[in-house]
Every structure is written in C-alpha cells, then in structure tokens.
Amino acid sequence: MKHIRFPVFLLVILVLFASPLAAREQQPDIKDIIITTSETHLILFATVAHGFTKEMIEGIQNGLPITFNFHIELDKVRSGWFDATLVEITLTHTLKYDAVRQEYSVQFSEKKGKISKTRSFEQAKQLMAEINGYPLIATRELEPDAPYALRIKATLAETTLPLGMHYILPFTSLWDFETDWRTVEFRY
C-alpha cells in the first residue's frame, strides 16, 4: 500500500505545481516595447504575446470579428508634483474572417481604417497583435533630457453577437483577455 501512495502523492504534487505554471505561461502580455524617434515624432512599437485563446480562434473561424484595444498613455514625469499627461489614446485592431474568400482582414484605427488582407491566419494574428511604428507625439512637444513614462495595456473588446447567438455559441471565456499595464520610463 505504501508503494502505491508515494507515486500517487508525487503525481498530485506535480499536477498542483505544473498547472499554475502552464496557465501563467499562456497569459497575454505586452512584449517588445520599443520607443524610438524619427525626424519629427516619437515612434512606438509593441507586440501582444499569447493574445489568442483556443476559443477566440474558433470564434474567428466561425466568422466572429474580434477587436484588440491598445490603451496608451504618455506622461511627463515631474518629481514632487503630479505627472503631466501628454498623450492618452486607444488604438483598435479588428480581425475578421471571410469564409467565402477564405481571407482574413485586419483593420487598424491608427492607419485611418486601412485594411490589410491575408490568407494566412498566422500573419493575421501577427498583424492583429502588433503596433508597428505608431507616431505617438511630435518631438517638438518633448523637453530634452526630461523624464517620461509610457504606459500600455491591451484588452479584447467585447463583440455583440447577433440576436439568439449567445445561446448557440457560449464563448464566455473568449472575453477574458486583458494584459497588465506595462510601463517604460525613459528620457528624451
């Protein structure tokens, strides 16, 4: 009997410790935040990692559009006083699948509604999850050598299903997508 208890005990311990680690690895997160400058603007690059759940992918394949909201704030840090907010904006990326054409389209609010189309789901996910060279603020509005803080967060905007579809497609966990706020402090 002792010989059976030990392997079972070991298996229970392994499952208890492995499950939170596996779940933590798949949490959405903002990665690769890069802030650089062009001749005229402060430019932002960022990527959402682990942004697509199995339920989301099934929903997309079934024709449900999904929208990522990127909440971005740029503050001038002032010691001994409240920070001054220079930019507060939400960028949206909307992914739709056309089953007839077997084509994915991603619409970008920061590009005045420009739509990129592809047949590759992997490329569509990449387009959806990246902020690629967004001009955040004109450099003339920044004070040289002053401290700044950029905060960024991504959420999944809840899509309203057509009447009656809530009962057929129970995607409740589909809407549990939200990253933590990520902050990057820098001097211009």
Secondary structure, 3 states (H helix, E strand, C coil): CHHHHHHHHHHHHHHHHHHHHHHHHCCCEEEEEEEEECCCEEEEEEEEECCCCHHHHHHHHCCCCEEEEEEEEEEECCCCCCCEEEEEEEEEEEEEEECCCCEEEEEEHHHCCEEEEECCHHHHHHHHHEEEEEEEEEHHHCCCCCEEEEEEEEEEECCCCCCCHHHHCCCHHHHCCECCCEEEEEEC
